[in-house]
């Protein structure tokens, strides 16, 4: 997905996630409640980002107050698609209940939650530098 398409998407849908590029990384900032309704609304955006050329996708959950199994499904759907094209998906999360869900579903190893976008990117090291 081209940057101008992402920018247009964000302008047209102010309640939607904020999406931006950052040195071979694309970041999706989510806000509010991530439930079935949010899943249905955001799946096309996640699919477009997951299909993009950036080697790293970071999903920032810092501003998420509610996160249920639909959110897990959304993250894993994106993770599979990003992994299938050789990329990496990471999650920014500090909310205790969301972190607990990731631990209970045994996804902390897969999604590698970090406290900030910078920490998520730093943990990847050479992935963000590859083919630069």
Steps between C-alpha positions, in 0.01 A plus 500: 500500500638838403541773763250732326237223522567461872482876555171522312359217706590674825351835386170346394457297817602706799393228745724248324855409598786733423743348249847634424835390363824511696827382337393172333229453764130569481322576827129457565386686814173366634271684744199422715338159493617214283201267475309323222369827355850648496634178344253522214578869445879460514559168323529660152756752625703230676488284186627788286782582742594131537528470122728804476873504433620614844696226678363596843144569613445631854152505651488754782239413764606776743168684469278188509278470806317178408640207305320170453550183296406691185811709554709184535350375172580830327862492620550135403342551158742786434792304648439206266477725195809702589696181580393336173676777306812483720419795727465535875205625707552633852262646759535798733307431818524585869138447610500222763180331380604497136842365595326234708292398196817469294659286772192277543480440125877437495554775243761708682776308322336548161404868535784610732318782683716806566427816703561745212527508121872576534550196725307277258717617211825479699429137590494417128846637431613389154147445360449874467844538339471211251512605134504866599 
